[in-house]
Amino acid sequence: MTSIAPLISPSAGQVSQDVEAAKAALESLMAIRFFEEAVDGLFARGLMHGTMHLSIGQEAVATGVCAALRRTDFITSTHRGHSHCIAKGADLTRMMAELLAKQTGYCRGRGGSMHIADVETGNLGANGIVAGGIPIAAGAALAQKMKGTDNVVVSFFGDGATNEGAFHEALNLAAIWDLPVIFVCENNKYGMSNSTEFSMKIDQISERAASYGFPGVTVDGNDVDAVHDAAKVAVERARLGQGPTLIECMTYRHKGHSKSDKNLYRTKDEIENWKTKDPIGRFENTLMELGTLDQDQIDAIVEKTREAVRTAITEASEAPDSDPAELLSSVYREVRK
Amino acid sequence: MTDRIITYAEAIREAIGQVMETDDSVFMLGEDIGIYGGAFGVSGDLYQRFGKDRILDTPISELGIVGAAVGAALVGMKPIVEIQFSDFTAQAMDQIVNQAAKIHFMLGGELSVPMVLRAPSGSGTGAAAQHSQSLETWFAHVPGLKVVMPSSPYDAKGLLLAALDDPNPVIVLEHKLLYKTSGHVPEEQYRIPIGTSNRVREGDAITIVASGVMVSRSLAAAEELARGGVQVEIVDVRSLSPLDMTPINASIQKTGKVMLVQEAPKHVGFMAEIAAQIAEGPALYSLTEPVKRLCGLDVPIPYAPQLEKSVVPQLEDIVAVALELKAGI
């Protein structure tokens, strides 16, 4: 077992101004980065099977949002979901075990990269269907309202999902029922190969909230503080029963859509330009400028998370392969007599 | 047990009301189920009894409704979704097929979706091709869903109560023509185990296998056949997934002849699965005649009453085909 320290919301000010919150956020950013790089490497070496969608470049969204959440809050995630799992506190070993097709993986080898769920940390599941998790998030939020909890639900999705009917139906239901849900759009500019300029006629996806009657904001998705600040406001609103918010986080994936991507639809210049806005380097610089953490402290966190991912790979590799013998008995949950 | 005669719709409403009285996690959501009382009157006065928060009227938004039910079910609620016409499940298929059906298995077994989805199914109301289909095979083909088709008020209550005990998504396909039909229903709660077929009539000449409204139609046909001295045995496949072949095989071993009656189009219909399982099972060599299917025509359901009747097996069709099978024609 190995997971990052729980993310912490600063009691006042921004994440980068609070030592403990900043440490936890940096640990999250680095764990996501190292996990994704490890997955990329294992795949390239033929040690990992299937396909995967990496979050490299998008780490600040999951980190900033989850820093505004409690453990008892819920998330739904996407095909590009490793970052959300990690930021919400998933066990890196069980995640890696799932990707390595092991029995000890979160889905016992049945789901793989696109289907990790973690009941303990309120992760209701990544989703291979674009926009599939958005109505589910609305439903989980409906349940919180019915039960009278003050838990909130965050639904992560990409820009492409906002052209699906499920997005629009879910936002409308959340609006009319004032549900405690925060819709977080990771706008990385591309739904596979199609740019947002191609796929929609509006400038910002956050504008879509207006047609459902609740706030929509656009933030720099590569800035942990900006993401967290917006999430904090939205979470408070949701906890008070004031309904949903749509947060559009402008970000970029450094890697291709998936393993089949030859990057024919975007230029090297564009990719390189976005790499200069890398969320991790920016966060580290901010921390040092503000004096929140020094280089030694940052290096220690980097080394600790690198080691955590290494441990996850080692532990997962030693686990038994997933077992076909249990497949037929696993389709339905047994009815209690 | 207090036995009364009530309608199929009343039996469903009674089951929902009884469970909602004792289980706060159960709620109903769907289009026009509130003050309107449901398109077929099933929710009736539940809105007055349980209020707008538990009899949750929704916009016309099937994908959103089912998705919301899936999400609520994942975190401990027990939603009963009413889809106004089973045809409209097409609008919600991602949430039914890719989400509800798969979550327990695909996500490793910790989560499950204890959702009941009820939908009025079938033809006979003059509502034409987009409000009259029998789509049970769509659902029965998806591992992870349970599918039941109650054929009587008694089964409607008992199967729904069993569905509400079930931790898995259960699709309940109710037949529109049955809502106003009446039958004996105990007031007390009782469960009919999902995954059981039911022999509803004894006979020795022919085995008829049917579901939904084809069960009552076959029972009526059986009375006519009995007047001519032909006693048919009828097995109601009230649970399609899981499927119980035991009473079907046992009956064929007795009669040697089987007729499969289905409202849905014949091509790749559910009765093709029954035929295949008969062929694979212990009753194959008891057959003295080939398996006979009497099914809907492979056309969309038309509007005009004479057209609509002509595409779905009617009482006289069942009688005629049964007599042919009896005579070995």
Chai-1 contact restraints between the chains, C-beta under 6 A:
chainA,res_idxA,chainB,res_idxB,connection_type,confidence,min_distance_angstrom,max_distance_angstrom,comment,restraint_id
A,Y106,B,G108,contact,1.0,0.0,6.0,A-B,restraint_1
A,C107,B,L107,contact,1.0,0.0,6.0,A-B,restraint_2
A,C107,B,G108,contact,1.0,0.0,6.0,A-B,restraint_3
A,R108,B,G108,contact,1.0,0.0,6.0,A-B,restraint_4
A,R110,B,F105,contact,1.0,0.0,6.0,A-B,restraint_5
A,R110,B,M106,contact,1.0,0.0,6.0,A-B,restraint_6
A,G111,B,M106,contact,1.0,0.0,6.0,A-B,restraint_7
A,G111,B,L107,contact,1.0,0.0,6.0,A-B,restraint_8
A,H115,B,M106,contact,1.0,0.0,6.0,A-B,restraint_9
A,H115,B,L107,contact,1.0,0.0,6.0,A-B,restraint_10
A,A117,B,L107,contact,1.0,0.0,6.0,A-B,restraint_11
A,A117,B,L111,contact,1.0,0.0,6.0,A-B,restraint_12
A,V119,B,E110,contact,1.0,0.0,6.0,A-B,restraint_13
A,L124,B,L74,contact,1.0,0.0,6.0,A-B,restraint_14
A,G125,B,L107,contact,1.0,0.0,6.0,A-B,restraint_15
A,I129,B,D94,contact,1.0,0.0,6.0,A-B,restraint_16
A,I129,B,N98,contact,1.0,0.0,6.0,A-B,restraint_17
A,G132,B,Q99,contact,1.0,0.0,6.0,A-B,restraint_18
A,P135,B,G64,contact,1.0,0.0,6.0,A-B,restraint_19
A,P135,B,G67,contact,1.0,0.0,6.0,A-B,restraint_20
A,P135,B,A68,contact,1.0,0.0,6.0,A-B,restraint_21
A,I136,B,G67,contact,1.0,0.0,6.0,A-B,restraint_22
A,I136,B,V70,contact,1.0,0.0,6.0,A-B,restraint_23
A,I136,B,G71,contact,1.0,0.0,6.0,A-B,restraint_24
A,A138,B,A68,contact,1.0,0.0,6.0,A-B,restraint_25
A,G139,B,G67,contact,1.0,0.0,6.0,A-B,restraint_26
A,G139,B,A68,contact,1.0,0.0,6.0,A-B,restraint_27
A,G139,B,V70,contact,1.0,0.0,6.0,A-B,restraint_28
A,G139,B,G71,contact,1.0,0.0,6.0,A-B,restraint_29
A,G139,B,A72,contact,1.0,0.0,6.0,A-B,restraint_30
A,A140,B,G71,contact,1.0,0.0,6.0,A-B,restraint_31
A,A140,B,V75,contact,1.0,0.0,6.0,A-B,restraint_32
A,L142,B,A68,contact,1.0,0.0,6.0,A-B,restraint_33
A,L142,B,A72,contact,1.0,0.0,6.0,A-B,restraint_34
A,A143,B,A72,contact,1.0,0.0,6.0,A-B,restraint_35
A,A143,B,V75,contact,1.0,0.0,6.0,A-B,restraint_36
A,A143,B,M77,contact,1.0,0.0,6.0,A-B,restraint_37
A,G165,B,L63,contact,1.0,0.0,6.0,A-B,restraint_38
A,A166,B,L63,contact,1.0,0.0,6.0,A-B,restraint_39
A,E169,B,S61,contact,1.0,0.0,6.0,A-B,restraint_40
A,E169,B,L63,contact,1.0,0.0,6.0,A-B,restraint_41
A,E169,B,G64,contact,1.0,0.0,6.0,A-B,restraint_42
A,A170,B,G64,contact,1.0,0.0,6.0,A-B,restraint_43
A,L173,B,G64,contact,1.0,0.0,6.0,A-B,restraint_44
A,L173,B,A68,contact,1.0,0.0,6.0,A-B,restraint_45
A,S330,B,F105,contact,1.0,0.0,6.0,A-B,restraint_46
A,S330,B,G109,contact,1.0,0.0,6.0,A-B,restraint_47
A,V331,B,F105,contact,1.0,0.0,6.0,A-B,restraint_48
A,V331,B,P143,contact,1.0,0.0,6.0,A-B,restraint_49
A,V331,B,G144,contact,1.0,0.0,6.0,A-B,restraint_50
A,Y332,B,N168,contact,1.0,0.0,6.0,A-B,restraint_51
A,R333,B,H104,contact,1.0,0.0,6.0,A-B,restraint_52
A,R333,B,S112,contact,1.0,0.0,6.0,A-B,restraint_53
A,R333,B,P167,contact,1.0,0.0,6.0,A-B,restraint_54
A,R333,B,N168,contact,1.0,0.0,6.0,A-B,restraint_55
A,V335,B,D166,contact,1.0,0.0,6.0,A-B,restraint_56
